[in-house]
Amino acid sequence: MIGRDSIPRIDFTLVVVVVLLVSLGILMIYSAGFDAVDKVNNGMFKKQILWFIFGFILMVLFSFMNYQYLGDYSLHIFGFIMVVLVFTTIFGTPVRNTRAWLNLGFFSIQPSEFMKLSLVLVVGKYLEIRERDVKNFRELLVPALLTLVPMLVVLMQPDFGTAVIFIPILFTMLFVGGADVSHLISIIAIAAIALIVPMILTYREWIGSEGSNLLLDFFQDLDALFIVSGALLLVSIAAFVFHFFSTKKFLRRIYIPGSVISIGLISSVIIQKFFKAYQKKRILVFLNPDLDPHGSGYNIIQSKIAIGSGGFFGKGFLQGSQAQLGFLPEKTSDFIFSVVAEEWGFFGSIIILGLFAVIVFKGIQIAFEAKDKFGALLASGITAIFFFHILINIGMVIGIMPVTGLPLCFVSYGGSNLIMSMIGVGILISVRSKKFVY
């Protein structure tokens, strides 16, 4: 599993950048945990150091491991973590009304973080095996189910932020795996319909819109909406069956858009019944934080104040008023980048973003240069995890994306996310090392 030939092939640039990011993260966790009044620290940075040491050891081990072994046992890994995830959802320790953590005595783990990596492994292996058939729409059903099942379990915890990240990971891997772009666009359209309808209805209810609107009233009647969308789905299935036997092209114009609209509407019914009101309102608040300045919009408003007050060079280490005086919420985890921007300013933020850019660039480069399809898919999926965590977290703190609770990889406080990220880097290095073995 481990070969000496791979030792000089370690991407030291990637390792150095990761170590720098984690070190800067620990520094900012120290700052965010500092009490400006009592001049004491809450000590969270010490735990982060321990997790980093453990994560670094795992990164080294996975760097020298043949990643193809992970592919061979990908279904076993996925199944095991799935069992742990379900167990956590039922018996996990509640933290902020979310059963996402499993208490192991001395520490707690968040299995959903490791589910991201296991999903990349199992979907990557499946797409490698079905490489020649992936253009067929039916071949997308298995990856979709492999993604949907853990996603629904995570939503039951409920952890909307973590659940959301599974979708772009899947799309990235399907695109790299060679799926038909039109099929991917159809799935995006389904997701758009599924989300837009509940958001419009939530907004209408929240602002107390008066008067009757025939179309919106129909969408608000979930039973009628479900019946109509189900009937439309049956028509689409019938058109598909006729097309299968007659091969008349005009039938495609019926069953493809019909399936997209019907599945999207059915999904919107599920979302309206399944999502909690505060989760839907979070998405509305990011469009206009002033809708709820003392509730859901408070976090975004305080984050913007912190970032804006940092200026070009920042207020200085331990000098951020929003962070030090407690106005900024979740400042060691979700909003750690706001602390960076307030204390280091635009200059420090650009440095952090530059380091992230190196990691993403290296991940893409490794995917392009991978020796086999599975290696390329693995590198793409892991890079997608990092990229979308960065995009969503930073977009969240500057107010261009909803508050989802996703941490900033390598920087935010949290052992599970940090260890998952370090393992991901180790696998990337393993993929890169393999290309030199003939």
VENLIN-V181640 format. One record per residue. N is the residue number from 1. PHI is phi in whole degrees, 0 to 359 (none if undefined). PSI is psi in whole degrees, -180 to 180 (* if undefined). NEAR is the number of other ideal C-beta (glycine too) atoms within 8 Angstrom. Layout:
n={N N}
phi={PHI PHI}
psi={PSI PSI}
near={NEAR NEAR}
This chain:
n={1 2 3 4 5 6 7 8 9 10 11 12 13 14 15 16 17 18 19 20 21 22 23 24 25 26 27 28 29 30 31 32 33 34 35 36 37 38 39 40 41 42 43 44 45 46 47 48 49 50 51 52 53 54 55 56 57 58 59 60 61 62 63 64 65 66 67 68 69 70 71 72 73 74 75 76 77 78 79 80 81 82 83 84 85 86 87 88 89 90 91 92 93 94 95 96 97 98 99 100 101 102 103 104 105 106 107 108 109 110 111 112 113 114 115 116 117 118 119 120 121 122 123 124 125 126 127 128 129 130 131 132 133 134 135 136 137 138 139 140 141 142 143 144 145 146 147 148 149 150 151 152 153 154 155 156 157 158 159 160 161 162 163 164 165 166 167 168 169 170 171 172 173 174 175 176 177 178 179 180 181 182 183 184 185 186 187 188 189 190 191 192 193 194 195 196 197 198 199 200 201 202 203 204 205 206 207 208 209 210 211 212 213 214 215 216 217 218 219 220 221 222 223 224 225 226 227 228 229 230 231 232 233 234 235 236 237 238 239 240 241 242 243 244 245 246 247 248 249 250 251 252 253 254 255 256 257 258 259 260 261 262 263 264 265 266 267 268 269 270 271 272 273 274 275 276 277 278 279 280 281 282 283 284 285 286 287 288 289 290 291 292 293 294 295 296 297 298 299 300 301 302 303 304 305 306 307 308 309 310 311 312 313 314 315 316 317 318 319 320 321 322 323 324 325 326 327 328 329 330 331 332 333 334 335 336 337 338 339 340 341 342 343 344 345 346 347 348 349 350 351 352 353 354 355 356 357 358 359 360 361 362 363 364 365 366 367 368 369 370 371 372 373 374 375 376 377 378 379 380 381 382 383 384 385 386 387 388 389 390 391 392 393 394 395 396 397 398 399 400 401 402 403 404 405 406 407 408 409 410 411 412 413 414 415 416 417 418 419 420 421 422 423 424 425 426 427 428 429 430 431 432 433 434 435 436 437 438}
phi={none 243 238 294 298 275 301 285 263 296 279 293 298 298 296 298 296 297 298 298 298 295 297 296 298 298 298 286 294 299 295 294 268 271 268 291 276 273 59 231 244 283 81 296 296 294 296 297 296 297 295 295 298 296 296 295 298 295 300 297 299 290 297 267 275 286 297 293 295 296 295 297 251 298 292 294 297 299 297 297 292 297 298 297 296 295 300 295 297 271 244 295 282 293 228 53 63 231 266 248 244 251 279 252 99 283 205 241 237 247 302 297 294 282 297 300 292 294 294 300 296 287 291 299 293 297 293 293 294 259 305 285 253 292 292 284 300 296 287 275 295 295 302 296 293 298 273 294 298 295 297 294 296 295 296 287 293 266 224 297 299 293 297 298 294 295 292 295 297 299 297 299 290 295 296 294 287 100 294 295 299 297 293 294 297 298 292 298 298 299 297 296 297 298 268 296 300 298 293 297 293 296 297 298 290 291 278 69 297 259 93 253 230 304 292 292 297 295 294 281 275 296 295 295 297 293 295 295 293 293 295 296 294 297 297 296 295 297 297 294 297 297 295 297 267 259 57 279 293 296 293 298 288 262 282 289 295 298 294 299 294 294 294 297 291 299 296 295 297 298 297 297 275 266 290 278 301 293 290 290 292 301 291 289 295 294 288 208 302 290 297 212 295 257 239 298 277 300 301 295 299 294 295 296 298 298 295 294 284 288 64 276 252 83 273 107 299 68 247 285 292 297 283 290 265 84 284 275 280 45 286 269 239 299 250 296 293 295 294 301 294 288 272 249 71 298 298 293 296 295 298 300 296 297 295 297 299 296 298 296 299 296 297 295 298 297 297 294 264 301 285 222 297 298 298 295 293 297 296 296 295 293 297 297 302 296 298 285 297 297 300 288 295 291 299 294 286 263 87 254 219 295 285 245 83 280 284 267 309 74 249 293 290 148 288 296 294 294 295 301 294 293 297 301 296 301 293 301 295 297 298 295 297 294 291 269 263 245}
psi={-33 129 144 -29 -22 -13 -50 -3 7 136 92 -28 -45 -44 -46 -43 -42 -46 -41 -46 -46 -40 -44 -37 -44 -39 -42 -32 -38 -46 -45 -27 7 131 112 -22 -53 -7 41 162 146 -7 8 -29 -28 -42 -39 -36 -44 -43 -36 -42 -46 -44 -37 -40 -44 -38 -44 -44 -46 -25 -38 -3 143 112 -20 -26 -37 -37 -40 -32 20 -40 -37 -43 -46 -46 -42 -48 -32 -43 -45 -39 -44 -43 -42 -41 -32 -45 5 164 121 127 116 48 24 126 71 -7 140 118 119 20 -86 -20 167 150 156 96 -28 -26 -42 -20 -31 -47 -41 -33 -42 -41 -51 -38 -39 -42 -42 -46 -30 -44 -39 28 -42 -21 2 -16 -24 135 -36 -24 -12 -12 -42 -50 -37 -43 -40 -28 -41 -40 -56 -31 -44 -38 -43 -38 -29 -15 -37 139 85 -41 -47 -38 -39 -36 -21 -31 -54 -28 -47 -46 -40 -45 -37 -40 -48 -33 -10 17 152 129 -37 -34 -41 -39 -39 -41 -39 -41 -40 -46 -39 -46 -42 -33 -38 -44 -51 -35 -42 -43 -40 -43 -43 -42 -38 -43 -4 42 131 166 166 137 116 -44 -47 -36 -37 -45 -26 -21 93 -36 -46 -40 -40 -41 -46 -45 -34 -40 -41 -36 -40 -40 -42 -41 -41 -42 -37 -42 -44 -39 -36 -37 -31 -20 29 125 -30 -23 -26 -32 -10 -54 -26 -58 -33 -42 -42 -49 -45 -45 -38 -43 -41 -41 -37 -35 -44 -43 -43 -33 -28 -45 144 158 -40 -29 -42 -36 -30 -39 -36 -37 -34 -27 -34 89 -25 -10 -29 67 -24 0 -111 -30 -10 -45 -47 -43 -47 -36 -43 -39 -45 -47 -44 -34 -12 -24 -150 -46 -1 173 -12 155 129 15 5 119 -42 -42 -47 -31 4 12 -30 120 156 46 -17 -14 -88 -38 32 -33 -29 -36 -43 -48 -36 -42 -30 -9 -165 -38 -48 -36 -40 -37 -47 -46 -37 -41 -40 -40 -36 -44 -47 -43 -44 -40 -43 -42 -44 -39 -43 -34 3 148 -28 172 -42 -41 -41 -42 -40 -48 -40 -45 -43 -42 -37 -39 -50 -49 -47 -27 -46 -49 -48 -43 -50 -38 -35 -47 -22 1 17 2 157 155 111 -12 16 132 164 111 138 -19 -44 153 136 122 -42 -47 -40 -46 -42 -43 -40 -40 -41 -43 -41 -42 -39 -44 -38 -42 -43 -42 -34 -26 -17 -4 126 *}
near={5 6 7 4 8 15 7 5 9 10 11 6 8 13 12 8 12 13 9 9 14 12 8 12 15 12 10 13 14 10 13 12 12 12 9 7 4 4 6 6 8 7 7 10 12 7 10 14 9 8 12 12 8 10 13 10 8 12 15 9 9 12 12 12 12 9 13 10 9 12 13 7 8 13 8 7 12 13 8 8 12 13 8 10 14 9 10 15 11 7 5 13 8 7 6 4 3 10 11 13 12 12 7 7 4 3 6 8 11 12 13 14 12 12 13 13 13 13 16 16 14 13 15 15 13 11 16 12 6 10 10 4 7 13 7 6 7 5 11 12 8 9 13 10 8 13 14 8 9 14 11 9 12 17 12 7 13 9 12 12 10 13 11 10 14 14 10 9 16 13 11 12 17 13 9 10 11 7 12 7 7 6 10 12 8 11 11 9 10 12 11 9 14 14 11 9 12 13 11 10 12 12 9 9 8 9 7 5 6 3 4 4 6 6 6 10 9 9 11 7 8 9 6 8 13 10 8 9 14 10 8 12 13 8 10 14 10 8 12 11 8 10 12 7 6 7 6 7 6 6 12 8 7 11 11 10 7 13 13 12 11 13 11 14 15 12 12 16 12 9 12 11 7 6 11 6 7 7 10 13 12 13 11 13 15 13 5 7 13 7 11 11 9 5 6 12 14 11 12 14 11 13 14 11 10 18 12 6 11 15 8 6 8 15 11 6 6 9 9 16 10 13 15 10 7 4 9 15 8 9 11 10 10 14 14 18 13 16 16 14 16 18 18 12 14 10 10 13 13 8 9 13 9 8 12 11 8 11 14 12 8 13 15 11 8 14 15 7 7 14 6 9 10 12 15 12 17 17 16 14 15 15 15 13 16 15 10 11 13 12 9 14 14 11 9 15 14 9 10 5 9 8 11 11 10 13 14 13 12 9 14 13 12 10 11 11 12 15 13 12 13 14 13 12 14 15 15 16 15 15 15 11 13 15 10 8 9 2}
